Amino acid sequence: MTVLPSLGSGTVFAYGFGMSLLSRLDNDLAFVQNALQLRARRQAVLAANLANADTPNYKARDLDFASALKGAVGAMGGALPLTRTSVGHLASATGSATAGTVGLKYRAAVQPSLDGNTVDPNVERAHFAENAMHYQFLLERAMSTFRSAKLALEPAR
C-alpha cells in the first residue's frame, strides 16, 4: 500500500482507499451539480410561464427533467452500459439523448383559451412548488455529502 503525502490537516490517504473515496465524492458532486443546474433551468422556465399567463398566444413550456438529466449524466461519462444476462431481458435502446438534444417542450393545454394561451396558472404553480422541493432536496444531499466527507477525513479521536 502506497501512502500519499498529507493534505495539510494531518490526513494521510492510503492509495487504494483515498483515491476511490475522492473519485466517488467527485462523481456524486458532479451529479448533484448537473441536477441543480437543470432544476434551476426548469424553475426559470416555469417562472416564465407564470409571468406570461395573460399573454395572448403564449405557449406553456417545460423541461423534461428526466431526459435532460440522462443526457447530462451521459455527457459526463456516467452512463452505465447495459448487459443482457438472459434472453428474456429487453435490449437497451440505442441512441440515447445528449445534453444538446434535450430541450424545452411545449405543454398541452389543459383547457384551451380563446386567446391561444396554454398556461394554466394552477398547474404551473404546482410544478413550480414541486421543482423547488426537488431543488432543496439536492442542496441537502450536497451538504450531506460534504458532511460525510468531513467525517471520513477527520482524524480519529
C-alpha positions as CSV (number, residue, x, y, z in Angstrom):
1,M,0.0,0.0,0.0
2,T,1.4,3.4,-1.1
3,V,0.9,6.3,1.3
4,L,0.3,9.7,-0.2
5,P,1.5,12.9,1.4
6,S,-0.6,14.8,3.9
7,L,-3.2,17.3,2.7
8,G,-2.2,19.8,5.4
9,S,-4.5,18.8,8.2
10,G,-2.6,15.7,9.1
11,T,-4.8,13.5,6.9
12,V,-2.9,10.8,5.0
13,F,-4.5,8.8,2.3
14,A,-3.7,5.2,1.5
15,Y,-3.5,5.0,-2.3
16,G,-6.2,2.4,-2.8
17,F,-8.8,3.8,-0.4
18,G,-8.3,7.6,-0.7
19,M,-8.4,7.8,-4.4
20,S,-11.6,5.8,-4.7
21,L,-13.1,7.9,-2.0
22,L,-12.2,11.1,-3.8
23,S,-13.5,9.8,-7.2
24,R,-16.8,8.7,-5.6
25,L,-17.1,12.1,-3.9
26,D,-16.3,13.8,-7.2
27,N,-18.9,11.7,-9.1
28,D,-21.6,12.3,-6.6
29,L,-21.0,16.1,-6.5
30,A,-20.9,16.2,-10.3
31,F,-24.3,14.5,-10.5
32,V,-25.7,16.9,-7.9
33,Q,-24.3,19.9,-9.7
34,N,-25.9,18.8,-13.0
35,A,-29.2,18.1,-11.3
36,L,-29.1,21.5,-9.6
37,Q,-28.4,23.3,-12.9
38,L,-31.3,21.5,-14.6
39,R,-33.6,22.2,-11.7
40,A,-32.7,25.9,-11.8
41,R,-33.3,26.0,-15.6
42,R,-36.7,24.3,-15.1
43,Q,-37.6,26.8,-12.4
44,A,-36.8,29.7,-14.8
45,V,-39.0,28.1,-17.5
46,L,-41.9,27.7,-15.1
47,A,-41.5,31.2,-13.8
48,A,-41.6,32.5,-17.4
49,N,-44.8,30.5,-17.9
50,L,-46.4,32.1,-14.9
51,A,-45.2,35.6,-16.0
52,N,-46.8,35.1,-19.4
53,A,-50.1,33.7,-18.1
54,D,-52.0,36.6,-19.7
55,T,-50.0,36.9,-22.9
56,P,-52.1,36.1,-25.9
57,N,-50.8,33.1,-28.0
58,Y,-48.1,32.2,-25.4
59,K,-47.5,28.5,-25.3
60,A,-46.6,27.0,-21.9
61,R,-43.2,25.2,-22.0
62,D,-41.5,22.7,-19.7
63,L,-38.2,21.0,-19.4
64,D,-38.2,17.2,-19.5
65,F,-36.0,16.8,-16.4
66,A,-35.5,13.0,-16.6
67,S,-34.3,13.2,-20.3
68,A,-32.2,16.2,-19.6
69,L,-30.5,14.6,-16.6
70,K,-29.9,11.4,-18.6
71,G,-28.3,13.5,-21.3
72,A,-26.1,15.4,-18.8
73,V,-25.0,12.2,-17.0
74,G,-24.2,10.6,-20.3
75,A,-22.3,13.6,-21.4
76,M,-20.1,13.5,-18.3
77,G,-19.3,9.8,-18.9
78,G,-21.5,8.5,-16.2
79,A,-23.8,6.4,-18.4
80,L,-23.5,2.7,-17.4
81,P,-23.5,0.2,-20.2
82,L,-26.4,-2.4,-20.1
83,T,-25.6,-6.1,-20.3
84,R,-28.2,-8.7,-21.1
85,T,-27.7,-11.6,-18.8
86,S,-30.7,-13.5,-20.0
87,V,-32.6,-13.9,-23.4
88,G,-35.7,-12.8,-21.5
89,H,-34.2,-9.3,-20.8
90,L,-35.2,-6.4,-23.1
91,A,-32.5,-5.0,-25.3
92,S,-31.3,-1.4,-24.5
93,A,-32.4,1.4,-26.7
94,T,-29.7,2.8,-28.9
95,G,-29.0,6.5,-29.5
96,S,-29.7,8.0,-26.1
97,A,-30.3,11.7,-25.8
98,T,-27.5,14.0,-25.2
99,A,-27.4,17.3,-23.3
100,G,-27.6,19.3,-26.6
101,T,-30.6,17.5,-28.0
102,V,-32.8,17.6,-24.9
103,G,-34.6,20.9,-24.7
104,L,-37.8,22.6,-23.8
105,K,-41.1,21.0,-24.9
106,Y,-44.5,22.6,-25.2
107,R,-47.1,21.6,-22.7
108,A,-50.5,20.6,-23.9
109,A,-53.3,22.9,-22.8
110,V,-55.5,21.5,-20.0
111,Q,-58.3,23.8,-21.1
112,P,-58.0,25.8,-24.3
113,S,-58.4,29.6,-24.1
114,L,-59.9,31.9,-26.6
115,D,-56.6,34.0,-26.9
116,G,-54.5,30.9,-27.7
117,N,-52.6,30.9,-24.3
118,T,-51.9,27.5,-23.0
119,V,-50.7,28.5,-19.5
120,D,-52.8,27.2,-16.6
121,P,-51.6,29.1,-13.5
122,N,-52.6,26.4,-11.1
123,V,-50.7,23.7,-13.0
124,E,-47.7,26.0,-13.3
125,R,-47.7,26.8,-9.5
126,A,-47.9,23.1,-8.7
127,H,-45.0,22.3,-10.9
128,F,-43.1,25.3,-9.6
129,A,-43.5,24.2,-5.9
130,E,-42.6,20.6,-6.8
131,N,-39.5,21.7,-8.6
132,A,-38.5,23.9,-5.6
133,M,-38.8,20.9,-3.3
134,H,-36.6,18.8,-5.5
135,Y,-34.0,21.6,-5.7
136,Q,-34.0,21.9,-1.9
137,F,-33.5,18.1,-1.6
138,L,-30.5,18.3,-3.9
139,L,-29.0,21.1,-1.8
140,E,-29.4,19.0,1.3
141,R,-27.8,16.0,-0.5
142,A,-24.8,18.1,-1.4
143,M,-24.5,19.2,2.2
144,S,-24.8,15.6,3.4
145,T,-22.0,14.6,1.0
146,F,-19.7,17.3,2.4
147,R,-20.6,16.3,6.0
148,S,-19.8,12.6,5.2
149,A,-16.5,13.6,3.6
150,K,-15.6,15.8,6.5
151,L,-16.3,12.9,9.0
152,A,-14.3,10.5,6.9
153,L,-11.3,12.8,6.7
154,E,-11.2,13.8,10.4
155,P,-8.6,12.1,12.4
156,A,-9.8,9.6,15.0
157,R,-10.3,10.9,18.5
